[in-house]
Amino acid sequence: MISPKWFLADEDNSFFDVELNDFVPDKLFDAHMHLGQRSGYTSDTHNDLVANTPEIADMASYREHLPWILPGRNVTGANVLPSTISGHDREKGVEFAAGEAATDDGSGSSVVVHPAMSADQLRAEIDQFRPVSLKPYHMMAARADTQQSSIEEYLPEPLVAVAHEAKLPVVVHLVRDKALADEGNQKTIRHYCTTYPDMQLVLAHCARGFNPGHTVRGIGAIAGLDNVFFDTSCACESGSMVAILKTFGHTKMMWGSDFPFCHLHGRCFAIGDFFSWAYDDQLEFGVHAVGDRLGFTFVSHESIRAIKLACGACDMSQEQIEAIFHDNAAQLFARR
């Protein structure tokens, strides 16, 4: 794999001006971003993706690079997720994220949840770091192919009970081939959300709706759950967002950047019943491309355009759009 570059081009600014400037509100809250050392990503895939990103993604770097993707906008705060999503140096990553969030008035951090943690250990870390969310991840599941993990394998029920006690959101990246269309995922989501109503379950990336068919097919199975939310981080297909807005309404959808991945030039796209990612150094446009100025823009721009198309299809008002970009996440991830 060739690592995506890290740069701002005039074409990125032009794309924002033409496609997004009249749509993106002045004020935003980032529901899903990552801070930490580049070495915190230990998988080959993540290492390749972040190879050209800042060595230390701290709050200052995040703030410095926000104008690349959101010129002239005010991001009032963020839900800061540690980069140590594989469990490697988990404690250091949690401590780093908490320290960086503390430097930013509107931001709070997340505690990375390891499935081997005891309930008491999680309670102690909540007391220590005062997080605004919890973050499990499938890469910590005890199996070789973690992409096929059940939710229980990386978010055991005793830890969900602690989230309920603490009234904390839990940001979950669904896996298994069909994501939300997977019946096992659906069953667990319903069980966790009905049994632990004070736990708010945030299904990241539009319930991993990188293929909108998965979200469209599965969302009816979790309809009516009041403590389910969705963030849009790096999701580039508007169909998943339309399904969320039509089933749950605008108050359950939240914009997220997924920094630093949002600053890569590329996008995710659906093909058949799966999906794939393409980046600027991996794909040459062929003879069917139109025009002589060909290239990717930021993943974040593709994702925001998808939100724009979904909001248009669902007749969202300006007030509702502002809630998606700021109010919903600012309320859910408020410092406690």
C-alpha positions in Angstrom: 0.0 0.0 0.0 1.2 3.5 -0.8 0.5 5.9 2.0 -1.8 8.9 1.3 -0.2 12.3 1.2 -0.9 15.1 3.7 -1.5 18.4 2.0 -4.0 21.2 1.2 -4.6 22.0 -2.5 -6.3 24.9 -4.2 -8.8 22.4 -5.6 -9.8 21.5 -2.0 -10.7 25.1 -1.3 -12.5 25.4 -4.6 -14.5 22.2 -3.8 -15.5 23.6 -0.4 -16.6 26.9 -1.9 -18.7 25.4 -4.6 -20.2 22.3 -2.8 -20.2 23.0 0.9 -19.7 26.7 1.9 -23.4 27.5 1.7 -24.4 24.4 3.6 -22.0 23.9 6.6 -23.1 25.9 9.6 -20.8 28.4 11.3 -20.6 26.4 14.5 -19.8 22.7 14.8 -19.0 20.1 17.5 -16.8 17.1 16.5 -18.4 13.9 17.7 -15.6 11.6 16.7 -11.9 12.4 16.4 -8.6 10.9 17.5 -5.6 12.3 19.2 -2.3 10.5 20.1 1.0 9.5 18.8 1.2 8.0 15.3 2.9 4.9 16.9 -0.4 4.3 18.7 -1.8 2.8 15.6 -0.3 -0.7 15.5 -2.2 -2.4 12.6 -0.6 -2.5 9.2 -3.6 -0.8 7.6 -3.7 2.0 10.1 0.1 2.5 10.0 0.0 2.9 6.2 -2.9 5.4 6.4 -1.3 7.6 9.0 2.3 7.4 7.7 2.3 11.0 6.5 0.1 12.5 9.2 1.6 14.6 12.1 3.8 12.4 14.3 2.0 13.7 17.4 -1.7 14.5 16.8 -2.4 16.7 19.7 -5.0 19.4 20.2 -2.8 22.1 18.8 -2.3 20.1 15.6 -6.0 19.4 15.3 -6.8 23.1 15.7 -4.1 24.0 13.2 -5.4 21.7 10.5 -9.2 22.3 11.0 -9.2 25.2 8.5 -8.1 22.9 5.8 -11.4 21.1 5.9 -13.7 23.8 7.5 -12.5 27.2 6.5 -14.0 30.0 8.5 -15.9 27.7 10.9 -15.8 27.5 14.7 -15.5 24.0 16.1 -16.5 24.6 19.7 -15.3 21.2 21.1 -14.8 17.6 20.4 -15.2 14.0 21.7 -11.5 13.1 21.8 -10.9 9.4 21.2 -7.4 8.0 21.9 -5.4 6.6 18.9 -4.6 3.4 20.9 -7.6 1.5 19.5 -5.7 -1.7 19.3 -5.1 -1.8 23.0 -1.3 -1.2 22.6 -0.2 1.4 25.3 -3.9 1.8 26.1 -3.3 3.5 29.4 -0.8 6.0 27.9 -3.2 6.8 25.1 -6.1 7.4 27.5 -4.0 9.6 29.6 -2.7 11.6 26.6 -6.2 12.2 25.2 -7.5 13.3 28.6 -4.6 15.8 28.9 -5.2 17.2 25.5 -8.9 17.5 26.0 -8.3 19.4 29.2 -6.5 22.1 27.2 -9.6 22.8 25.1 -12.6 24.4 26.8 -15.3 22.6 25.0 -13.8 19.2 24.6 -13.8 16.0 26.6 -12.0 12.7 26.2 -12.8 9.0 26.0 -11.6 6.0 27.9 -10.6 3.1 25.6 -12.4 0.0 26.9 -10.5 -3.3 26.8 -12.7 -6.4 26.8 -10.5 -8.0 29.5 -11.1 -5.1 31.9 -13.0 -5.7 35.0 -16.0 -3.6 35.8 -14.1 -2.2 38.8 -11.1 -1.3 36.7 -13.4 0.6 34.3 -15.1 2.4 37.2 -11.7 3.4 38.5 -10.6 4.9 35.2 -13.9 6.8 34.8 -13.3 8.3 38.3 -9.7 9.1 37.3 -10.2 10.6 33.8 -13.8 11.9 34.0 -14.4 10.9 30.3 -17.4 12.1 28.2 -17.5 8.7 26.4 -16.2 5.2 26.3 -14.5 3.6 23.2 -14.3 -0.1 22.6 -12.8 -1.4 19.4 -12.9 -4.8 17.6 -9.1 -5.0 17.4 -9.0 -5.9 21.1 -11.2 -8.9 20.7 -9.6 -12.2 21.5 -9.7 -13.7 18.0 -7.5 -13.7 14.9 -10.0 -12.2 12.5 -11.4 -9.4 14.6 -13.4 -8.0 11.7 -15.8 -10.9 12.3 -16.2 -10.2 16.1 -19.6 -10.0 17.8 -20.2 -6.8 19.8 -19.9 -8.9 23.0 -16.4 -9.9 22.1 -15.1 -6.3 22.3 -17.8 -4.8 24.5 -18.7 -7.3 27.2 -22.0 -6.8 29.0 -20.5 -6.1 32.4 -18.8 -3.0 31.0 -22.0 -1.9 29.4 -23.6 -2.0 32.8 -20.8 0.4 34.1 -21.6 2.8 31.2 -25.2 2.6 32.3 -24.2 3.4 35.9 -22.0 6.3 34.8 -24.6 7.5 32.2 -21.9 7.6 29.5 -22.1 7.2 25.7 -20.3 4.3 24.2 -18.9 4.8 20.7 -19.0 1.5 18.8 -17.6 0.7 15.4 -19.6 -2.3 14.1 -17.9 -5.1 12.3 -18.9 -8.4 10.7 -19.6 -8.4 7.0 -23.0 -6.7 7.0 -22.6 -4.4 9.9 -26.1 -3.2 10.9 -27.7 -5.8 8.6 -26.1 -8.5 10.7 -28.8 -10.1 12.8 -26.3 -10.8 15.7 -25.4 -7.1 15.8 -29.0 -6.2 15.8 -29.9 -8.5 18.6 -27.1 -7.3 20.8 -27.9 -3.6 20.2 -31.5 -4.1 21.2 -30.5 -6.1 24.3 -27.9 -3.6 25.5 -30.0 -0.6 24.8 -33.2 -1.9 26.4 -31.4 -3.4 29.4 -29.2 -0.4 30.0 -31.3 2.7 29.1 -28.8 5.2 30.7 -26.1 4.0 28.4 -26.1 5.9 25.1 -24.9 3.8 22.2 -23.2 5.8 19.4 -23.0 3.7 16.2 -19.9 5.2 14.5 -19.6 5.9 10.8 -23.4 5.8 10.3 -23.5 2.3 11.9 -20.5 1.5 9.7 -22.7 2.4 6.8 -19.9 2.5 4.3 -22.2 0.4 2.1 -25.6 2.1 2.5 -27.4 -1.1 1.8 -26.3 -2.5 5.2 -27.7 0.4 7.1 -30.9 0.6 5.0 -31.5 -3.2 5.5 -30.7 -3.2 9.2 -32.0 0.0 10.7 -35.6 -1.1 11.1 -34.5 -3.8 13.5 -33.3 -1.2 16.0 -36.0 1.4 15.3 -37.5 3.0 18.4 -34.5 2.7 20.7 -34.2 6.1 22.4 -30.6 5.7 23.4 -29.1 5.0 20.0 -27.1 7.7 18.2 -25.1 7.8 15.0 -22.0 9.8 14.0 -21.1 10.5 10.4 -17.3 10.2 10.7 -15.8 9.4 7.3 -19.1 8.0 5.9 -19.3 9.0 2.3 -22.6 7.4 1.1 -25.7 9.6 1.6 -28.0 6.5 1.5 -27.0 5.5 5.0 -27.7 9.0 6.3 -31.1 9.2 4.7 -32.0 5.9 6.4 -30.9 7.3 9.8 -32.8 10.6 9.3 -36.0 8.9 8.2 -35.9 6.3 11.0 -34.5 8.2 13.9 -34.9 11.8 13.0 -32.2 14.6 13.0 -31.6 14.6 16.8 -29.8 11.2 16.6 -27.3 12.1 13.9 -24.0 13.9 14.7 -21.2 15.2 12.5 -17.8 13.8 13.2 -14.5 14.4 11.5 -12.5 11.2 12.3 -9.3 13.3 12.5 -6.7 12.6 11.2 -8.3 10.3 8.6 -10.6 13.1 7.4 -7.6 15.0 6.0 -6.6 12.2 3.6 -7.6 12.6 -0.1 -9.9 9.8 -1.0 -13.3 8.3 -0.2 -15.1 5.1 0.7 -17.6 3.8 -1.8 -20.1 1.0 -2.0 -19.6 -1.8 -4.6 -22.3 -4.5 -4.6 -22.7 -5.8 -1.1 -19.4 -4.6 0.2 -17.3 -1.5 0.2 -13.8 -0.3 -0.5 -11.5 2.7 0.1 -9.4 4.6 -2.4 -6.9 7.3 -1.8 -4.9 9.7 -3.9 -1.8 7.5 -4.4 -3.7 4.3 -5.1 -6.0 5.0 -8.0 -5.5 6.4 -11.5 -8.5 7.7 -13.2 -9.1 5.9 -16.5 -10.4 6.9 -19.9 -14.1 7.2 -18.7 -13.2 10.1 -16.4 -14.4 13.5 -17.6 -12.2 16.6 -17.7 -8.5 17.3 -17.3 -8.3 18.3 -13.6 -8.8 14.9 -11.9 -8.1 14.0 -8.3 -9.6 13.3 -4.9 -10.6 15.9 -2.4 -10.6 15.3 1.4 -12.5 12.4 2.8 -14.2 14.9 5.1 -15.5 16.9 2.1 -16.9 13.8 0.6 -18.6 12.9 3.9 -20.1 16.4 4.4 -21.4 16.4 0.8 -23.2 13.1 1.6 -24.7 14.8 4.7 -25.8 17.7 2.5 -27.5 15.3 0.0 -29.2 13.4 2.8 -30.5 16.6 4.5 -31.8 17.8 1.1 -33.6 14.5 0.5 -35.1 14.6 3.9 -36.1 18.3 3.8 -34.1 19.2 6.9 -34.5 22.8 8.1 -31.5 25.1 8.8 -32.2 24.6 12.5 -32.1 20.8 12.1 -28.9 20.9 10.1 -27.3 23.0 12.9 -28.3 20.4 15.4 -26.6 17.7 13.3 -23.4 19.6 13.1 -23.3 21.0 16.6 -26.2 20.8 19.1 -26.7 17.0 19.3 -23.1 16.1 20.0 -22.4 19.2 22.2 -25.2 18.0 24.5 -24.3 14.3 24.4 -20.6 14.8 25.0 -20.8 17.6 27.5 -18.3 17.5 30.3 -19.7 16.0 33.5 
